[in-house]
């Protein structure tokens, strides 16, 4: 799965936004308050809608009047995502359209569509189409390559009009597009790592399949890898040895009272250090590697400001780890304030955010002729940013 285009309308600071030709690795830079976190929150919002319902997702963000763009409170919120997805053995460009409205103080799914073309020509076909909880989905999508084949529409009414159709129908294999997209959303990962939550001993029993948003289950995930995926854990250790000077090994250990901690071995000393006494940067680098070497990788990673607590020279290496992850077929979005991290970016990977008349616009660095010329001559993106070439987001 690869997101190729995002379109937003009336979602907080994004009155009208369209980003096309999105690369596998995309980095977003902008001043505080321009909407980097809001952009990533779109994916969290969709995941929240799927996990619970649209009403809860909206209310957890302050209600519809806080989520909809200022001065557009009588209008609907639109989220549209175009992505590549393998369906019945063929890769297709699929569009997911979601429109949310507030009617008589109730939050409803005004329209929800999942569409893609059956053949090389013609308009995209609606394989799922719902309005206010009522609609249909196609059950014989395996026949979609036969352009003259009659497709079977199954009409269903959802339990409530604030439930996503991809949630209700996506659990059934016969609704292939809905099922595939539901699985993708469920496996998106937003990382907002907090070093204080990652330190210290943890209960040995808990969620250990994937690193959590804050990283507070780092010990559990590392322990799971150590026991059940030894080859992957050793790859992580090897990367740590290459990236962090002095680190020779890391080992999860169970304490006498049944809790877990991490021990870091510095080759210069006989006894290891428990994570409580290890540097923030070392812990954070280890956490990102645990996330990136997940045995069941996330199709989309959104990482906020990875530069915090990391020594500048590590940022280039971390950027390369993110890029390697994206080259395996997954996608990485990163927000940053670091010129050092930006210096590791390629021209087509960088976007900048700036506000105009109270709303955010997103610009692509590769669309700027001057920036493109400088990069072609060997300049680096971080230096160009510091010199004020990325719009009105000069870090000075």
HURAMO-V85336 format. One record per residue. N is the residue number from 1. PSI is psi in degrees with one decimal (999 if undefined). Layout:
# HURAMO-V85336
((N	PSI) (N	PSI))
This chain:
# HURAMO-V85336
((1	135.1) (2	118.2) (3	127.8) (4	-24.1) (5	141.8) (6	131.8) (7	128.3) (8	145.2) (9	122.5) (10	31.7) (11	98.9) (12	-119.9) (13	-0.9) (14	90.6) (15	-43.3) (16	114.2) (17	139.8) (18	121.1) (19	120.1) (20	168.0) (21	49.5) (22	126.5) (23	173.0) (24	-33.7) (25	118.9) (26	130.6) (27	131.8) (28	128.0) (29	145.2) (30	161.8) (31	163.0) (32	136.6) (33	3.4) (34	-16.3) (35	19.3) (36	-49.1) (37	-35.0) (38	-39.3) (39	-45.8) (40	-30.7) (41	-21.5) (42	-41.7) (43	-37.9) (44	-37.0) (45	-46.8) (46	-40.0) (47	-39.8) (48	-41.7) (49	-40.8) (50	-41.5) (51	-41.1) (52	-101.4) (53	172.8) (54	-38.2) (55	-46.7) (56	-39.5) (57	-39.6) (58	-46.3) (59	-33.7) (60	-12.7) (61	22.0) (62	2.8) (63	167.9) (64	-39.1) (65	-21.6) (66	-26.9) (67	-38.1) (68	149.0) (69	144.4) (70	141.7) (71	14.0) (72	31.1) (73	-15.7) (74	3.0) (75	175.0) (76	160.7) (77	130.4) (78	131.9) (79	123.7) (80	128.2) (81	129.1) (82	132.3) (83	156.1) (84	131.8) (85	136.1) (86	116.3) (87	122.9) (88	43.8) (89	1.3) (90	132.7) (91	127.2) (92	152.5) (93	109.3) (94	142.2) (95	127.7) (96	125.1) (97	127.9) (98	126.3) (99	124.7) (100	137.9) (101	158.4) (102	116.8) (103	121.3) (104	44.4) (105	13.8) (106	138.3) (107	126.7) (108	157.5) (109	100.8) (110	-38.0) (111	141.7) (112	123.4) (113	140.9) (114	116.2) (115	153.6) (116	163.6) (117	142.0) (118	-33.7) (119	-164.7) (120	-19.8) (121	171.2) (122	176.1) (123	155.2) (124	143.2) (125	137.2) (126	106.9) (127	-13.4) (128	131.6) (129	113.7) (130	143.6) (131	119.2) (132	46.4) (133	-1.4) (134	137.5) (135	-155.9) (136	165.1) (137	150.3) (138	136.2) (139	-15.1) (140	56.2) (141	-18.6) (142	-15.8) (143	9.4) (144	-19.2) (145	-17.8) (146	97.5) (147	-22.2) (148	-0.6) (149	135.2) (150	125.9) (151	147.0) (152	121.4) (153	127.2) (154	118.2) (155	132.3) (156	151.8) (157	129.0) (158	162.4) (159	-31.0) (160	158.5) (161	8.8) (162	17.0) (163	135.7) (164	137.9) (165	-33.4) (166	-19.1) (167	-48.9) (168	-42.3) (169	-25.1) (170	-13.9) (171	-9.9) (172	130.3) (173	-28.5) (174	-21.6) (175	81.0) (176	-45.9) (177	-45.5) (178	-40.8) (179	-43.3) (180	-42.7) (181	-37.8) (182	-45.5) (183	-36.0) (184	-48.3) (185	-41.6) (186	-25.6) (187	5.5) (188	147.5) (189	125.2) (190	121.9) (191	119.8) (192	74.1) (193	133.8) (194	113.8) (195	-35.8) (196	-27.4) (197	-20.4) (198	-18.2) (199	165.2) (200	173.9) (201	150.3) (202	155.3) (203	136.1) (204	-16.5) (205	125.6) (206	-172.6) (207	122.3) (208	12.9) (209	-41.3) (210	153.8) (211	136.4) (212	172.0) (213	-45.3) (214	-13.1) (215	15.0) (216	-5.6) (217	26.8) (218	-44.3) (219	-40.5) (220	-43.2) (221	-42.3) (222	-40.8) (223	-40.2) (224	-44.2) (225	-41.1) (226	-38.7) (227	-40.2) (228	-12.5) (229	63.4) (230	-35.3) (231	-41.1) (232	-41.4) (233	-39.8) (234	-33.0) (235	-38.8) (236	-43.8) (237	-42.0) (238	-41.4) (239	-40.5) (240	-39.9) (241	-35.4) (242	-35.8) (243	-36.2) (244	109.7) (245	133.4) (246	-27.0) (247	121.3) (248	-28.1) (249	160.0) (250	135.9) (251	128.4) (252	143.2) (253	138.5) (254	129.0) (255	169.5) (256	-24.3) (257	17.0) (258	24.9) (259	168.9) (260	143.3) (261	168.3) (262	136.5) (263	128.2) (264	124.3) (265	120.5) (266	124.8) (267	-16.5) (268	-11.0) (269	154.0) (270	-44.2) (271	141.1) (272	163.3) (273	137.2) (274	157.7) (275	-20.7) (276	-27.8) (277	12.7) (278	150.0) (279	153.4) (280	-43.8) (281	-38.5) (282	-45.6) (283	-44.6) (284	-41.1) (285	-41.7) (286	-42.0) (287	-43.0) (288	-37.4) (289	-38.0) (290	-41.1) (291	-43.3) (292	-25.1) (293	24.0) (294	131.5) (295	-26.6) (296	81.0) (297	150.6) (298	138.5) (299	-22.8) (300	127.4) (301	130.2) (302	116.8) (303	123.2) (304	123.4) (305	66.0) (306	-13.9) (307	-19.1) (308	129.8) (309	0.7) (310	136.7) (311	139.4) (312	-38.6) (313	-20.8) (314	-20.0) (315	-37.7) (316	-41.1) (317	-36.8) (318	-39.8) (319	-39.6) (320	-35.5) (321	-41.4) (322	-43.5) (323	-40.3) (324	-39.5) (325	-44.2) (326	-28.0) (327	-11.1) (328	7.4) (329	-4.2) (330	-173.7) (331	143.9) (332	126.2) (333	132.6) (334	136.4) (335	143.9) (336	156.3) (337	11.0) (338	117.8) (339	-32.9) (340	-41.0) (341	-41.7) (342	-30.4) (343	-19.8) (344	-0.5) (345	149.2) (346	159.5) (347	-48.9) (348	-4.6) (349	-8.5) (350	135.3) (351	149.2) (352	150.4) (353	137.8) (354	150.0) (355	138.4) (356	122.8) (357	35.5) (358	-8.4) (359	154.1) (360	136.9) (361	150.0) (362	126.1) (363	145.9) (364	126.8) (365	-37.3) (366	-13.4) (367	-10.4) (368	116.1) (369	-39.0) (370	-45.2) (371	-43.3) (372	-40.8) (373	-44.0) (374	-43.2) (375	-37.2) (376	-30.3) (377	1.6) (378	5.3) (379	168.5) (380	148.9) (381	-38.9) (382	-40.2) (383	-40.2) (384	-36.9) (385	-44.6) (386	-26.8) (387	0.0) (388	21.9) (389	-13.6) (390	72.5) (391	-134.5) (392	36.5) (393	31.2) (394	125.4) (395	-7.9) (396	999))
